[in-house]
Amino acid sequence: MVEERLLILRFKRGSPQALRRIYDKYKVQMLKLATVLLGDGNAAEDIVHDVFVSFAGSAERIRLTGSLRSYLTTSVVNRVRNHRRNNRRHGGISLEGASLPASGGPGPAQWAILSEQLALLAEAMQQLPYEQREAVSLRMEMDMSFRQIAAVQRVPLNTAKGRYRYAMERLRSLLESEVQRCDPQTT
């Protein structure tokens, strides 16, 4: 927390190194969040880029009441919401070629299995209502408390908890039915 406050102070004073450090520290988390929420790696990259460009331009005006991570998370979530709203108006979102950011694995066979599992999970996540997907992503990817999720989503605490619970039940159901579809012997 102290390091973050120092980074913000240096950033506000115009330090490009502080901005670079903030970007390096939070880019991957924000990209994961945007990718999970959108199901589109390219659009997620654009959104995260826009968030950091906007953040860089707000050095003099920015007033953080919480953590920098929460501020950036809220910014990403709001941009994703705007993106979804705009795409609904202009013909919807195409999930063709949707992908999650790649990361290395121990070996090709294990990577193939992990990749298949991630694809199944990403597909199941896309079947959730957006608000539930957002709650799960904030909890799992960003390790936020339900109180923080409620603040980001601007809903009561019990609503945030309910969205998460319903999402987990739906994911469990979707993934179990996928396992049964692939392996009818499992019952």
C-alpha positions, 0 to 999 in steps of 0.5 A: 500500500505504501509503495502504491501511494508513492507511485501515485504521488510520483505519477501525479508529479509527472514521472513517466517511470511511475506510470510505466511501473503502474502499467507493468504492475496492473496490465495483466490483471486488467487484461484478464478481467476484460478478456473474461468479461468480453470473451474477446482478447482483441477488444479486451486489449483495446479497452485496457489500452484506453483505460491506461491512456485515460489514466495517464491523462488524468494525473492532475485530476485523479483523486483516489479514495481507495486502492489504485487496483480498485480504481483501475478495475472499476475503470475496466468494468465501466469501459466493458459495459460501455463497449457492450452497450455500443455493440448491442446498438451496432449489431452485437458481439462476435465471439468468433476467434475469442481467446484468452491471453496465452501463458506458458505451460509445463509441456505440450500435452498438459498445455493442450488439456489446460487449453481445452479446459480453459476453452470450456470454462470461457464458453460457459462464462459467456453463457452467464448473464453479464452481471453474474459474469462480472461478479465471478470475474471480480471475485476470482480474477481480481480477488475482490471481496463481496463488499468491493464487488457491490461497490463496483457494480453499484448494487447492495451487498446481498445482490452481489453475493446472489449474483456470484452464487447464481453464477457459480451454480450455473457454471457448475451445471453447464460444466457438469452437462458438458462432461456428461455430453463428452463422456456418457459413462459418467453419471 
